[in-house]
Amino acid sequence: MAATGSEKQGGEDVRSFYVSTPIYYVNDAPHLGHAYTTVAGDVLTRWHRQRGEKVWYLTGTDEHGQKIMRTAEANNVTPQAWCDKLVEEAWKPLWEHLGIANDDFIRTTEKRHTDRVQEFVQDLYDKDEIYKGGYEGPYCVGCEEYKLPGDLIEAEDGTKLCPVHKKPVEILKEENYFFKLSAYGPKLLEFYAANPGFIQPESARNEIVNFVKQGLQDLSISRSTFDWGVPVPWDDKHVIYVWVDALLNYATAVGYGANQEKFDGTFPANVHLIGKDILRFHSVIWPAMLMAQGLPLPGKVVANGWLMVGGEKMSKSNLTGIKPQDLTSHFGVDAYRWYFLRAIAYGSDGSFSWEDFTARYTSELANDYGNLASRLAAMVGKYYGGALPGATAAGEAEQAVRDGLAKAVATADRKIGEELDFQGGILAIFDFVKQVNGYITEQEPWKVAKDESPEGRARLATILYTAAEALRGVAVLLNPVMPDTSQKLWECLGAEESLGALSGQRVQEAADWGRLPAGATVTKGAVLFPRLEEKPE
């Protein structure tokens, strides 16, 4: 895992590459949508670790607010007991199951968070950024957000509905404290213009720019009609608005107000990964809060689309909330991690179907990738007793494979590591896998093996070494996406013994040809992607 704070490299302080997911609301167990964002963050941070960079990956849970309180009441437990149960029995176990290598897990009920939230808000109040007022308007408890009248949709009977949850809003009237958000509209627009990559994708950026141009209203930052939240420090009749509380996790988790060295070496986040339904909070409210405190702003806010099943957004409320374990028990964890990033362009809405997953698993994972590894191991075992031969007769065909690996490395590193185009990066790697399969088919090593002349033996050795060395590069590239399978392949190639740990291999060096030494022990281990059984009922 990455170290905290900043380290000296070449005499200079080096900040961590800091990535966050949203902190998830614990009103229920996680579904595919939550896992989608978390796996994306895990692949991104594993990729940067594979580059040799310091990394800090944060996820966690949002545990205050009216929705949590009502859910707990409906289950006849206290809000804290409800949160504790869900976190320990559902959220943390799923991230462990999916191989999520997060560096920290923040809970908004933790003292390390709540104390710092009070300090942050008190400081804004002391700076005259917060004032007392009143508010009446439509409120969605599901979003924990006051809605603008123009945001609402209308049911057939005329009832006003939240556009996200499709449920009636409540008209609330209460005394509140307000943050002077309206004053930050011009500053935000100036920042967006100077940092065009701050909000991604482009459609999300355009939405926010247009929203801010229409003028911002001051933000209610407290609630006074319930008490499940962080108390406002100067007025204990109010609790801090759950979104102000939640957004501050990105600062409190890395030492805000408690560990200055860690904070300076980590904050702000390089990338906030979020769902598009919480875009305004992260690209308007959060940067305005930071501006008010004179703190640096994040590098990017990247909104992923919605996962759709039968044309409906994945959520508990519309009963399309498939459990990730329903899929991992059938396809395996690595295939699960691969599928959603491979099948859906990150930032766009995407549809899931069991049939599509099955088809891609069979074609790309089992037939293309897994079969290539099995064939290579079988031939090295059959013709060379499991000892990888050296390449002494390389020609144009082998050079094409070397060039293909170099292209795959460069493309995948740019797309995954910089552009967050996970689909494009994975496709580049699998295009190379197809190229190597084509190379084996064209070179026909099983026919060359019949030629026992020195030239024939040299040719066979070169073909098999080329395929093995290509797979070495593939194992490095796919390690952030499919770590367990990549480790199995690494060991089958004899690379663990000859080159060291897979985690120590650098993406940028994956195309350096000839790293796998002749004589490495190649073994045929378990099938990487077993044939799928019938779909469970």
C-alpha positions in Angstrom: 0.0 0.0 0.0 1.0 3.6 -0.6 2.5 5.5 2.3 0.8 8.5 3.8 2.0 12.1 3.4 4.7 13.2 1.0 8.0 11.4 0.3 11.3 12.6 -1.1 12.1 11.4 -4.6 15.0 13.0 -6.3 15.1 15.6 -3.5 11.5 16.7 -4.2 8.4 16.2 -2.2 6.0 13.8 -4.1 2.3 14.0 -3.5 0.2 10.9 -3.5 -2.0 10.2 -6.5 -5.3 10.6 -4.6 -8.5 9.0 -5.9 -11.9 8.9 -4.1 -15.2 7.2 -4.6 -18.4 8.8 -3.3 -19.0 7.8 0.3 -22.1 5.6 -0.1 -25.3 6.0 1.7 -25.9 3.0 4.1 -29.7 2.8 3.9 -29.3 -0.6 2.3 -26.7 -3.1 1.0 -24.5 -2.2 -2.0 -25.7 -3.1 -5.6 -23.9 -3.2 -8.9 -23.9 0.6 -9.4 -22.0 1.1 -6.2 -19.5 -1.6 -7.1 -19.1 -0.2 -10.6 -17.6 3.1 -9.4 -15.5 1.4 -6.7 -14.0 -1.2 -9.1 -13.2 1.7 -11.5 -11.4 3.5 -8.8 -9.5 0.4 -7.8 -8.4 -0.3 -11.4 -7.3 3.3 -11.7 -5.3 3.3 -8.5 -3.8 -0.1 -9.1 -2.7 1.2 -12.5 -0.9 4.1 -10.9 0.7 1.8 -8.3 1.9 -0.4 -11.2 3.5 2.7 -12.6 5.5 2.9 -9.3 3.6 6.0 -8.0 2.5 6.8 -4.5 -1.3 6.3 -4.3 -4.0 7.0 -1.9 -7.4 5.4 -2.5 -10.3 6.4 -0.4 -13.8 5.0 -0.1 -16.3 4.9 2.8 -19.9 5.4 4.0 -22.2 8.4 4.5 -24.1 7.7 7.7 -26.0 10.8 8.7 -29.3 12.4 7.5 -33.0 11.9 7.4 -33.0 8.9 5.1 -30.7 6.9 7.4 -32.8 7.9 10.4 -36.0 6.8 8.8 -34.5 3.5 7.6 -33.2 2.7 11.1 -36.6 3.6 12.6 -38.4 1.3 10.2 -36.0 -1.5 11.3 -36.5 -0.7 15.0 -32.9 0.1 15.7 -30.9 3.2 16.4 -29.3 5.0 13.4 -25.8 4.1 14.7 -26.6 0.5 15.2 -28.1 0.3 11.7 -25.0 1.9 10.2 -22.6 -0.4 12.1 -24.5 -3.5 10.9 -24.6 -2.5 7.3 -20.9 -1.4 7.2 -19.6 -4.5 8.8 -21.9 -7.1 7.3 -22.4 -5.7 3.8 -20.2 -2.9 2.6 -16.7 -3.8 3.9 -17.1 -7.5 3.1 -18.1 -6.7 -0.5 -15.1 -4.5 -1.1 -12.9 -7.3 0.3 -14.7 -9.9 -1.9 -14.1 -7.7 -5.0 -10.4 -7.2 -4.3 -10.7 -3.5 -3.6 -7.3 -2.2 -2.4 -8.4 0.9 -0.7 -6.0 2.7 1.6 -8.7 4.0 3.9 -12.4 3.6 4.7 -14.0 6.7 6.1 -17.3 6.7 8.1 -18.9 10.0 8.7 -19.9 8.9 12.2 -16.2 8.6 13.2 -14.9 11.2 15.6 -11.9 11.9 13.3 -14.5 13.2 10.8 -17.2 14.8 12.9 -14.8 16.9 15.0 -13.1 18.3 11.8 -16.5 19.0 10.2 -17.5 21.1 13.1 -14.2 23.0 12.9 -14.6 23.6 9.1 -18.1 24.9 9.5 -17.3 27.0 12.5 -14.4 28.6 10.5 -16.8 29.5 7.7 -19.2 31.0 10.2 -16.4 33.1 11.8 -15.5 34.3 8.3 -19.1 35.5 7.8 -19.7 33.0 5.0 -22.7 31.6 6.9 -25.8 33.4 8.1 -29.2 32.4 9.6 -32.4 32.4 7.6 -35.4 30.3 6.8 -36.4 28.1 3.8 -39.5 26.5 2.4 -39.4 24.3 -0.6 -39.6 20.8 -2.1 -37.2 18.3 -0.5 -36.3 14.8 -1.7 -35.2 12.7 1.3 -33.7 10.1 -1.1 -31.3 12.8 -2.5 -31.2 14.7 0.8 -31.6 17.8 -1.3 -33.9 20.7 -1.7 -35.1 20.7 -5.3 -35.7 23.7 -7.5 -39.2 23.7 -8.9 -37.8 23.4 -12.4 -36.0 20.2 -11.5 -39.2 18.3 -10.6 -41.3 16.0 -12.9 -45.0 15.5 -12.7 -46.9 12.3 -12.1 -50.1 11.6 -14.0 -52.1 12.8 -11.1 -50.1 16.1 -10.9 -48.0 15.1 -7.9 -44.5 16.6 -8.1 -41.8 13.9 -8.2 -38.0 13.8 -7.7 -36.5 13.2 -11.2 -33.9 10.8 -9.8 -36.1 8.6 -7.4 -39.5 9.1 -9.1 -41.0 9.6 -5.7 -43.1 12.5 -4.3 -41.1 15.3 -2.7 -41.9 16.8 0.7 -42.6 20.5 1.2 -40.4 21.5 4.1 -40.3 24.8 6.0 -37.7 25.3 8.6 -35.1 27.6 10.1 -31.7 27.1 8.6 -28.2 28.4 8.4 -27.1 29.3 4.9 -23.7 29.3 3.1 -23.2 32.2 0.7 -23.0 30.0 -2.3 -24.4 32.6 -4.6 -21.3 34.7 -4.2 -19.1 32.0 -5.8 -20.9 31.7 -9.2 -18.4 34.0 -11.0 -15.4 32.4 -9.3 -16.6 29.0 -10.3 -17.2 29.9 -13.9 -13.7 31.5 -14.1 -12.3 28.3 -12.6 -14.2 26.1 -15.1 -12.9 28.2 -18.0 -9.3 28.0 -16.8 -9.6 24.2 -16.1 -11.7 22.7 -18.9 -10.8 19.1 -17.8 -12.1 19.7 -14.2 -15.6 18.2 -14.9 -15.8 15.1 -17.1 -17.3 13.9 -19.4 -17.9 17.0 -21.6 -21.7 16.6 -21.3 -21.4 16.9 -17.5 -19.2 19.9 -17.8 -21.7 21.6 -20.1 -24.6 20.9 -17.8 -22.8 22.4 -14.8 -21.5 25.5 -16.6 -25.1 26.2 -17.8 -26.5 25.6 -14.3 -24.0 28.0 -12.7 -24.6 30.7 -15.4 -28.3 30.8 -14.4 -27.2 32.0 -11.0 -26.7 30.1 -7.8 -28.9 30.3 -4.7 -27.4 30.3 -1.2 -27.1 26.8 0.3 -28.9 25.7 3.4 -26.2 24.0 5.4 -28.2 23.0 8.4 -31.4 21.1 9.3 -33.5 21.7 12.4 -36.4 19.2 12.2 -34.4 16.1 13.1 -31.2 15.4 15.1 -29.3 12.5 13.3 -26.3 14.5 12.2 -23.2 16.5 13.3 -24.4 19.3 15.6 -23.8 22.9 14.4 -21.1 24.0 16.9 -22.7 27.3 17.8 -26.3 26.2 17.8 -27.1 22.7 18.9 -30.7 23.0 17.8 -29.4 22.4 14.3 -27.4 19.6 12.6 -25.1 20.2 9.7 -26.6 19.4 6.3 -25.7 15.9 5.4 -24.1 16.9 2.1 -21.7 19.4 3.7 -20.9 16.7 6.2 -20.3 14.1 3.5 -18.2 16.2 1.1 -15.8 17.0 3.8 -14.8 13.4 4.1 -12.4 14.0 1.2 -10.5 16.4 3.5 -10.9 14.8 7.0 -9.8 11.3 5.8 -6.4 12.7 4.8 -5.7 14.6 7.9 -7.5 18.0 7.6 -7.1 19.8 10.9 -5.3 16.8 12.5 -2.2 15.7 10.5 -0.9 18.6 8.4 2.0 16.6 6.9 -0.4 13.9 5.6 -2.9 16.5 4.4 -0.2 18.5 2.5 1.1 15.3 0.9 -2.3 14.1 -0.2 -5.0 16.8 -0.6 -6.7 17.7 -2.9 -7.8 14.6 -4.7 -6.5 14.1 -8.2 -9.7 12.4 -9.2 -13.2 12.3 -7.6 -15.2 9.4 -9.1 -18.9 10.0 -8.7 -22.3 9.1 -10.1 -23.8 11.7 -12.4 -26.8 12.2 -10.0 -24.4 13.8 -7.5 -22.6 16.0 -10.0 -23.8 19.4 -8.7 -22.6 18.6 -5.1 -19.1 17.8 -6.3 -18.6 20.3 -9.0 -20.4 23.3 -7.5 -20.9 23.1 -3.7 -17.6 21.3 -2.9 -15.3 23.6 -4.9 -17.2 26.7 -3.5 -16.6 25.4 0.1 -12.9 24.9 -0.7 -12.7 28.4 -2.2 -14.3 29.9 0.9 -11.6 28.2 3.0 -8.7 29.1 0.7 -8.0 25.4 0.0 -6.9 23.9 -3.3 -9.5 22.4 -5.6 -9.5 18.8 -6.9 -7.9 17.8 -10.2 -11.0 16.2 -11.8 -14.6 15.3 -11.0 -15.5 12.4 -13.2 -19.1 11.4 -13.4 -19.9 7.8 -14.5 -23.3 7.0 -16.1 -26.0 4.8 -14.7 -26.1 1.0 -15.0 -29.4 0.1 -16.6 -31.4 -3.2 -16.4 -34.4 -3.4 -18.6 -34.1 0.4 -19.3 -34.3 1.3 -15.6 -31.5 2.8 -13.5 -29.9 0.3 -11.1 -31.2 1.0 -7.6 -33.0 -0.6 -4.7 -36.2 1.5 -5.2 -37.0 0.0 -8.6 -36.0 -3.6 -7.8 -33.2 -3.8 -10.3 -30.6 -3.9 -7.6 -28.8 -7.1 -8.5 -26.2 -8.1 -5.9 -22.6 -8.3 -7.2 -22.3 -11.7 -5.6 -25.0 -13.0 -7.9 -22.6 -12.5 -10.7 -19.2 -13.3 -9.1 -20.5 -16.7 -7.9 -21.1 -17.5 -11.6 -18.5 -15.6 -13.6 -15.8 -15.2 -10.9 -14.5 -11.9 -9.3 -11.9 -11.1 -12.0 -14.3 -11.5 -14.8 -16.8 -9.3 -12.9 -14.1 -6.6 -12.5 -13.3 -6.8 -16.2 -16.8 -7.0 -17.7 -18.4 -3.7 -16.6 -15.3 -1.6 -17.5 -14.9 -3.5 -20.8 -18.6 -3.4 -21.8 -19.5 0.2 -20.9 -17.7 3.4 -21.9 -17.0 5.1 -18.6 -19.0 8.3 -18.3 -21.9 6.9 -20.4 -25.0 5.0 -19.3 -24.7 1.3 -20.0 -27.0 -1.7 -20.0 -26.2 -5.0 -18.3 -27.5 -8.3 -19.4 -26.6 -11.8 -18.3 -26.5 -12.8 -22.0 -24.0 -10.2 -22.9 -21.7 -11.0 -20.0 -21.8 -14.7 -20.9 -21.0 -14.0 -24.6 -18.1 -11.7 -23.8 -16.7 -14.0 -21.1 -16.7 -17.0 -23.5 -15.3 -15.1 -26.5 -12.7 -12.8 -25.0 -11.7 -14.3 -21.7 -12.1 -18.0 -22.2 -11.4 -18.4 -25.9 -9.0 -15.6 -26.7 -7.0 -15.0 -23.5 -7.4 -18.2 -21.4 -6.9 -20.5 -24.4 -3.8 -18.6 -25.5 -2.2 -19.2 -22.1 -3.2 -22.8 -22.0 -1.9 -23.6 -25.5 1.4 -21.9 -24.8 2.0 -23.8 -21.5 1.0 -27.1 -23.1 3.4 -26.6 -26.1 6.4 -25.6 -23.9 5.7 -28.6 -21.7 5.4 -31.0 -24.7 8.3 -29.8 -26.7 10.7 -28.5 -24.1 9.8 -30.2 -20.8 8.4 -27.0 -19.3 11.7 -25.0 -19.7 11.1 -21.9 -21.8 13.4 -21.9 -24.8 15.4 -18.9 -26.0 14.6 -17.0 -29.2 17.4 -17.2 -31.8 15.5 -16.9 -35.1 13.3 -13.8 -34.8 12.1 -12.2 -37.9 9.4 -9.8 -39.2 6.6 -11.8 -37.6 8.2 -11.5 -34.2 9.0 -7.9 -34.7 5.3 -7.3 -35.4 4.4 -8.9 -32.0 7.0 -6.7 -30.3 5.6 -3.6 -31.9 2.1 -4.7 -31.0 3.0 -5.0 -27.3 4.6 -1.6 -27.4 1.5 -0.1 -28.9 -0.8 -1.9 -26.4 1.3 -0.6 -23.5 1.4 3.0 -24.7 -2.3 3.0 -25.6 -3.5 1.4 -22.4 -1.3 3.6 -20.2 -2.7 6.7 -21.8 -6.3 5.6 -21.8 -6.6 4.1 -18.4 -3.9 6.0 -16.5 -4.7 9.5 -17.9 -8.0 9.6 -19.7 -10.0 7.2 -17.5 -11.1 5.5 -20.7 -11.1 2.0 -19.1 -12.9 0.5 -22.1 -10.4 1.8 -24.6 -7.5 0.7 -22.5 -8.8 -2.8 -22.0 -9.7 -3.1 -25.7 -6.1 -2.2 -26.7 -4.8 -5.0 -24.5 -7.2 -7.5 -25.9 -6.5 -6.4 -29.4 -2.9 -7.4 -28.7 -4.1 -10.8 -27.3 -5.9 -11.4 -30.6 -2.8 -10.4 -32.4 -0.8 -13.0 -30.5 -3.4 -15.7 -31.2 -3.2 -14.8 -34.8 0.6 -15.1 -34.7 0.4 -18.6 -33.2 -2.2 -19.6 -35.8 0.0 -18.3 -38.7 3.2 -19.7 -37.4 1.7 -23.2 -36.7 4.3 -24.3 -34.1 2.7 -27.8 -34.0 3.8 -28.2 -37.6 7.2 -26.6 -37.1 7.8 -29.1 -34.2 8.0 -31.9 -36.8 11.1 -30.3 -38.3 13.9 -31.6 -36.2 16.7 -29.7 -38.0 18.6 -27.1 -36.1 16.7 -24.4 -38.1 13.4 -26.0 -37.3 14.2 -26.3 -33.6 15.4 -22.6 -33.5 12.2 -21.5 -35.2 9.9 -23.5 -32.8 11.8 -22.0 -29.8 11.4 -18.5 -31.2 7.7 -18.9 -31.7 7.1 -20.2 -28.2 9.4 -17.6 -26.6 7.6 -14.8 -28.5 4.2 -16.0 -27.2 5.4 -16.3 -23.7 7.1 -12.9 -23.6 3.9 -11.4 -25.1 1.9 -13.0 -22.3 4.3 -11.6 -19.7 3.4 -8.1 -21.0 -0.3 -8.9 -20.9 0.0 -10.1 -17.3 1.5 -6.8 -16.2 -1.1 -4.8 -18.1 -4.1 -6.8 -16.9 -2.9 -6.9 -13.2 -4.8 -3.8 -12.2 -8.0 -5.1 -13.9 -7.8 -8.8 -13.0 -5.2 -9.3 -10.3 -5.9 -12.9 -9.3 -5.9 -14.2 -12.9 -2.8 -12.2 -13.7 -1.0 -13.6 -10.7 -1.8 -17.1 -11.8 -0.5 -16.4 -15.3 2.6 -14.8 -13.9 3.4 -17.9 -11.9 2.6 -20.2 -14.8 5.2 -18.3 -16.9 7.8 -18.8 -14.3 8.0 -15.0 -13.9 7.5 -14.9 -10.1 10.7 -16.9 -9.7 12.7 -15.3 -12.4 11.5 -11.6 -12.3 10.0 -11.2 -8.9 6.6 -10.1 -7.7 4.1 -9.0 -10.3 3.2 -5.9 -8.3 6.8 -4.8 -8.7 6.6 -4.8 -12.5 6.2 -1.3 -14.1 3.6 -0.6 -16.7 6.0 1.7 -18.6 8.5 -1.2 -18.8 6.1 -3.9 -19.8 7.0 -3.6 -23.5 10.8 -4.0 -22.8 11.3 -7.1 -24.8 13.3 -10.1 -23.5 12.6 -9.7 -19.8 11.4 -13.3 -19.4 14.7 -15.3 -19.3 15.2 -18.5 -21.3 15.0 -21.4 -19.0 12.1 -20.1 -16.9 9.9 -22.9 -15.8 6.5 -22.8 -17.6 3.7 -24.8 -16.0 0.2 -25.5 -17.0 -1.8 -24.4 -14.0 -5.6 -24.3 -13.5 -7.7 -23.0 -16.4 -7.8 -19.2 -16.1 -11.4 -18.9 -17.2 -13.3 -22.1 -16.7 -16.3 -23.0 -18.9 -19.5 -21.5 -17.5 -22.1 -23.7 -16.1 -25.7 -23.2 -16.9 -27.2 -19.8 -15.7 -28.5 -20.3 -12.2 -32.2 -19.7 -11.7 
